[in-house]
């Protein structure tokens, strides 16, 4: 049985392999016929994807999107694309394919993968976000895998991901079209599920689940080695995980502490942590040769405004198990990366998340910790720093044992829900329902 998995990466953003490896492990445990997985990844960093695919023992193909295909092959869109490039006077970024020959080759490779697959599983972390944060083409981009699967007559399901809100009518049209044909809609969190129920007729097929990466194991051996090499000890440092997405990608119209203000707010937070005698370990959860999409670059910008004493930046490109192992050794964590949040919660580590999407609040809610989900769109840097440091005062050693007892109960509940999600997916794969 060949399963084509779309929407994930295996390099750079640690959330992709965290979900991918969990998916592979859980389905191999459940399916009688052992599946052959093929992951469709972005062609822009294919060398990195190939390296990590080999490391994980997974097969990959290059993917495209309906929008990219059409803008290179439909004449009116070809003209629009060329006009946009002339007006902006910008070079093609590494998120765009260089020429029509490359586009056609990638498209043929992707279509061949659909043709060979028995089933398709879409695992975009976020899809159909209609609040204006992700641009005018969010609807068609989210629709791509479904469109291609139906072109090839293949059954397709989505697996746990964040949907909505559907305020943008263009996003809503594409989402409704796909959702009414999906076997089930596994939303990542209660708010996301509520958004979906607003636009589908059959609400019984909408479910809410925690992120599947709560089941990911952690690499404690590597984490301890890192601590020893950097003369650190467990529970004596704070993890800080900034976000290049908030710094470079989330539109400034979102308001609050986005763009340069993300740096400003993190500097204020870190200065106060250092004044309190804390040691900070900056943990990039996304790394790239392109500084615009590299958390390590953001960490360096932040640290350049700080005293360099008691600061460590993780320079090694980690896999998600290594990152989770390091987070599990921290005193507590302050993160703007979603899967750093998942790693902390599922390791029993107190965490404050500074996010830009309802997915952060949704994940915290499963652990009864939604109080610690801070929406950076609502705060200017000084107010954001005040809010975060006020919340961090709760993380005293005297409260840690009580938190761990609550965590153990919550973690059982969370894992049970994720197991149910995988049971549902496995049943659909084997039985079509």
C-alpha positions in Angstrom: 0.0 0.0 0.0 1.4 3.3 -1.1 0.5 6.4 0.9 1.3 9.9 -0.5 1.6 12.4 2.3 1.4 16.1 1.3 1.8 19.4 3.2 4.8 18.5 5.4 8.5 19.2 5.3 11.3 17.0 6.7 13.9 19.7 7.1 14.2 23.3 8.4 10.9 23.5 10.4 11.0 20.8 13.1 7.2 20.7 13.2 7.1 18.8 9.8 9.3 15.8 10.8 7.7 15.8 14.3 4.3 15.1 12.7 5.7 12.9 9.9 7.6 10.5 12.1 4.7 10.2 14.5 2.4 9.4 11.5 4.7 6.7 10.2 5.2 5.1 13.6 1.5 5.0 14.5 0.2 3.8 11.1 2.9 1.1 11.0 1.6 -0.1 14.3 -2.0 -0.3 13.1 -2.1 -1.4 9.5 -2.0 -5.0 8.7 -0.5 -4.3 5.3 2.7 -2.3 6.0 2.4 1.0 4.1 5.0 2.6 1.9 5.2 6.3 2.6 6.1 9.0 0.1 6.3 12.6 1.4 5.8 15.5 -1.0 8.1 18.3 0.0 9.0 21.8 -1.3 11.5 21.8 -4.1 13.1 25.0 -2.9 15.3 23.2 -0.3 15.4 19.8 -1.9 19.0 19.1 -1.0 18.2 19.6 2.7 15.0 17.6 2.4 16.9 14.7 0.8 19.5 14.7 3.6 16.9 14.5 6.3 14.7 12.1 4.4 17.7 9.7 4.2 18.4 10.2 7.9 14.8 9.3 8.7 14.6 6.5 6.2 11.7 8.1 4.2 11.0 8.6 0.5 10.3 12.0 -0.9 9.1 13.7 -4.2 9.0 17.4 -5.1 5.6 19.1 -4.9 3.9 22.1 -6.5 0.6 23.8 -6.0 -2.3 24.5 -8.2 -1.6 28.3 -8.1 2.1 27.8 -9.1 1.2 25.5 -11.9 -1.5 27.8 -13.3 0.6 31.0 -13.0 3.2 29.4 -15.2 0.9 27.7 -17.7 -2.3 29.7 -18.0 -1.8 32.7 -20.2 -3.6 35.4 -18.2 -1.9 34.4 -15.0 1.5 34.3 -16.8 1.0 37.9 -17.8 -0.1 38.8 -14.2 3.0 37.1 -12.8 5.3 38.9 -15.2 3.7 42.3 -14.4 4.0 41.7 -10.7 7.7 40.9 -11.1 8.3 44.0 -13.2 6.5 46.3 -10.8 8.3 44.9 -7.8 11.6 44.8 -9.6 12.5 41.9 -7.4 14.4 38.7 -8.2 12.7 35.3 -7.9 12.9 34.3 -4.2 13.9 30.8 -3.2 10.2 30.1 -2.7 9.6 30.4 -6.5 10.7 28.1 -9.2 13.1 29.7 -11.7 11.7 28.7 -15.1 8.8 27.0 -16.9 10.9 23.9 -17.6 11.6 23.4 -13.9 7.9 24.0 -13.1 6.8 21.4 -15.6 9.3 18.8 -14.4 8.3 19.2 -10.8 4.6 19.1 -11.8 5.1 15.8 -13.7 7.0 14.3 -10.8 4.2 15.3 -8.4 1.4 14.1 -10.6 3.3 10.8 -11.1 3.3 10.4 -7.3 -0.5 10.9 -7.2 -0.9 8.3 -9.9 1.2 5.7 -8.1 -0.4 6.3 -4.7 -3.2 4.2 -3.4 -4.3 6.9 -0.9 -3.4 10.5 -0.1 -3.1 12.1 3.4 -2.8 15.8 3.6 -1.0 17.0 6.7 -0.6 20.8 6.3 -0.1 22.1 9.8 -2.4 25.0 9.1 -4.9 25.3 6.3 -7.7 27.7 5.2 -6.7 30.5 7.5 -9.1 33.2 6.5 -8.2 36.0 8.9 -6.1 38.0 6.4 -2.8 36.8 7.9 -1.7 34.5 5.1 -2.6 36.5 1.9 -5.2 36.4 -0.9 -4.3 32.9 -2.3 -4.7 31.0 1.0 -7.8 29.3 -0.3 -6.5 27.8 -3.5 -3.1 26.9 -1.9 -4.9 24.9 0.8 -7.1 23.3 -1.8 -4.3 22.0 -4.0 -3.8 18.5 -2.6 -7.5 17.8 -2.7 -7.8 19.1 -6.3 -4.9 16.9 -7.5 -6.2 13.8 -5.6 -9.6 14.1 -7.3 -8.0 14.7 -10.7 -6.4 11.3 -10.3 -9.4 9.6 -8.7 -7.6 9.0 -5.4 -9.2 8.9 -2.0 -7.9 11.7 0.3 -8.2 12.5 3.9 -6.8 15.3 6.0 -5.1 14.5 9.3 -4.9 16.7 12.4 -4.4 20.3 11.5 -5.6 23.8 12.3 -8.4 25.2 10.2 -10.0 28.7 10.1 -11.2 31.2 10.9 -13.1 31.5 7.6 -13.7 35.2 7.6 -12.3 35.6 4.0 -15.0 34.6 1.5 -12.4 33.2 -0.9 -11.0 30.9 1.8 -14.5 29.9 2.8 -15.5 28.9 -0.7 -12.6 26.5 -1.2 -12.9 25.1 2.4 -16.6 24.3 2.0 -16.0 22.6 -1.4 -13.4 20.3 0.1 -15.0 19.7 3.5 -18.3 18.5 2.2 -16.4 15.6 0.5 -14.0 14.7 3.2 -14.6 11.5 5.2 -13.9 13.4 8.4 -12.5 16.7 9.5 -9.9 16.3 12.2 -9.4 19.9 13.5 -6.5 20.6 15.8 -8.3 22.0 18.8 -11.8 23.0 19.9 -11.8 26.5 18.5 -10.6 25.2 15.1 -13.4 22.5 15.2 -15.9 25.2 16.0 -14.8 27.2 13.0 -15.3 24.1 10.8 -18.8 23.4 12.2 -19.8 26.9 11.1 -19.3 26.1 7.4 -20.3 22.4 7.1 -23.7 20.9 7.0 -22.7 17.5 8.6 -21.2 18.7 11.8 -20.9 15.1 13.1 -17.8 14.5 10.9 -15.9 17.4 12.6 -13.6 16.3 15.5 -11.1 18.1 17.7 -7.8 16.5 18.5 -4.5 17.6 20.0 -1.4 17.7 17.8 -0.2 14.2 16.9 3.4 15.1 17.9 2.6 14.8 21.6 3.4 11.1 21.0 6.9 11.9 19.6 9.7 10.4 21.8 12.6 12.6 23.0 16.3 12.2 22.7 17.5 12.5 26.3 21.0 11.2 25.6 21.7 14.0 23.1 20.2 16.6 25.4 22.4 15.6 28.4 25.4 15.7 26.1 24.5 19.2 25.1 24.2 20.3 28.7 27.5 18.8 29.6 29.3 20.5 26.6 27.8 23.9 27.6 28.3 23.5 31.3 24.6 23.6 32.0 22.5 21.5 34.4 18.9 20.4 34.1 16.2 22.8 35.5 18.8 25.7 35.6 18.0 27.4 32.3 15.1 28.8 30.4 14.4 27.8 26.8 13.5 30.8 24.5 12.2 29.9 21.0 11.6 32.9 18.8 9.9 32.8 15.4 11.1 33.9 12.0 7.4 33.6 10.9 6.3 36.3 13.3 9.4 38.4 12.4 9.2 38.1 8.6 5.9 36.5 7.5 2.9 37.5 9.6 1.6 40.6 8.1 2.1 43.8 10.0 -1.6 44.6 9.7 -2.1 41.8 12.2 -1.1 44.4 14.8 0.7 44.0 18.1 4.3 42.7 18.3 4.9 41.5 14.8 7.9 42.2 12.6 10.7 44.2 14.3 8.5 44.4 17.3 8.9 40.7 17.8 12.6 41.3 18.3 11.9 44.2 20.6 9.5 42.2 22.8 11.9 39.3 23.0 14.8 41.6 23.9 12.7 43.1 26.8 11.7 39.6 28.0 15.3 38.3 27.9 16.8 41.3 29.6 14.5 40.8 32.5 15.2 37.1 32.7 18.9 37.8 32.8 18.4 40.5 35.5 16.7 37.8 37.5 19.7 35.6 37.2 18.4 33.1 34.7 20.4 31.4 32.0 18.8 31.5 28.5 19.1 28.8 25.8 17.8 30.0 22.4 16.4 27.0 20.6 15.7 27.6 16.9 12.8 25.4 15.7 13.3 26.5 12.1 16.6 26.9 10.4 17.5 27.8 6.9 20.3 29.3 4.8 17.8 32.0 4.1 17.9 34.4 7.1 14.3 35.4 6.5 13.1 32.0 7.5 15.7 31.1 10.1 15.0 31.2 13.8 18.7 31.1 14.6 19.1 34.4 12.7 16.3 35.9 14.8 17.9 34.6 18.0 21.2 36.3 17.0 19.4 39.6 16.4 17.9 39.3 19.9 21.1 38.2 21.6 23.0 41.1 20.0 21.0 43.5 22.2 21.9 41.5 25.3 24.8 40.9 27.5 26.4 37.7 26.2 26.9 36.2 29.6 24.4 33.4 30.5 23.2 33.0 26.9 23.6 29.9 24.7 22.3 29.6 21.1 21.8 26.1 19.8 23.9 26.1 16.6 23.4 22.5 15.6 20.6 21.7 13.2 18.5 19.3 15.4 15.9 16.7 14.7 12.6 17.1 16.7 13.5 14.4 19.2 16.7 16.2 20.1 14.8 19.5 20.5 12.2 17.9 22.7 14.9 16.3 24.8 16.5 19.7 25.4 13.1 21.4 26.2 12.4 18.6 28.7 15.6 19.6 30.7 14.6 23.2 31.0 13.3 25.1 34.1 10.5 26.4 31.9 10.1 27.6 28.3 8.9 30.7 26.5 8.2 29.9 22.9 6.8 31.4 19.7 7.1 28.1 17.8 4.0 25.8 17.9 5.9 22.5 18.0 8.2 23.8 20.7 5.0 24.3 22.7 3.8 20.8 21.9 7.2 19.4 23.0 7.1 21.3 26.3 3.5 20.4 27.1 4.0 16.7 26.3 7.2 16.7 28.4 5.5 18.1 31.5 7.4 21.4 31.2 5.8 24.7 32.2 5.6 26.9 29.1 4.4 30.3 28.0 3.6 30.6 24.3 3.7 33.9 22.4 1.6 33.1 19.3 -0.2 34.6 16.4 -2.9 32.0 15.7 -5.7 30.3 17.8 -3.8 27.0 17.5 -1.6 27.9 20.4 -4.5 28.5 22.7 -6.2 25.4 21.4 -3.2 23.2 22.3 -2.8 24.8 25.7 -6.5 24.2 26.5 -6.0 20.4 26.3 -3.7 20.7 29.3 -5.8 23.3 31.2 -3.0 25.9 30.6 -4.7 28.3 28.2 -4.0 31.1 30.7 -0.4 30.9 29.4 -1.2 31.3 25.7 -0.4 35.0 24.9 -1.6 36.4 21.6 1.2 38.8 20.5 -1.3 40.5 18.2 -2.9 42.1 21.2 0.1 43.6 22.9 2.8 46.1 22.1 6.3 45.0 23.2 6.5 46.5 26.7 3.0 45.2 27.6 3.8 41.8 26.1 7.0 41.6 28.2 5.0 42.6 31.3 2.4 39.9 30.6 4.9 37.1 30.0 7.1 37.9 33.0 4.0 38.1 35.2 2.9 34.6 34.1 6.4 33.3 34.6 6.1 34.2 38.3 3.8 31.2 38.6 6.6 28.8 37.8 8.1 28.5 41.2 9.8 25.3 42.4 7.1 24.9 45.1 4.4 24.6 42.4 6.3 22.2 40.2 5.2 19.0 42.0 1.6 20.0 41.9 1.9 20.8 38.2 3.5 17.4 37.4 0.6 15.5 39.1 -1.9 17.4 37.0 0.2 16.9 33.9 0.2 13.1 34.3 -3.6 13.0 34.3 -3.9 15.4 31.4 -1.2 13.6 29.3 -3.2 10.3 29.5 -6.3 12.1 28.3 -4.4 13.9 25.5 -2.7 10.8 24.3 -6.0 8.8 24.3 -7.5 11.4 22.0 -4.6 11.2 19.6 -4.8 7.4 19.6 -8.4 7.7 18.7 -7.5 10.0 15.8 -5.0 7.5 14.5 -7.6 4.7 14.9 -10.0 6.7 12.8 -7.4 7.3 10.1 -6.3 3.6 10.0 -10.0 2.5 9.7 -10.4 4.9 6.7 -7.3 3.5 5.1 -8.3 -0.1 5.5 -12.1 0.1 5.2 -12.9 3.4 3.6 -14.8 4.7 6.6 
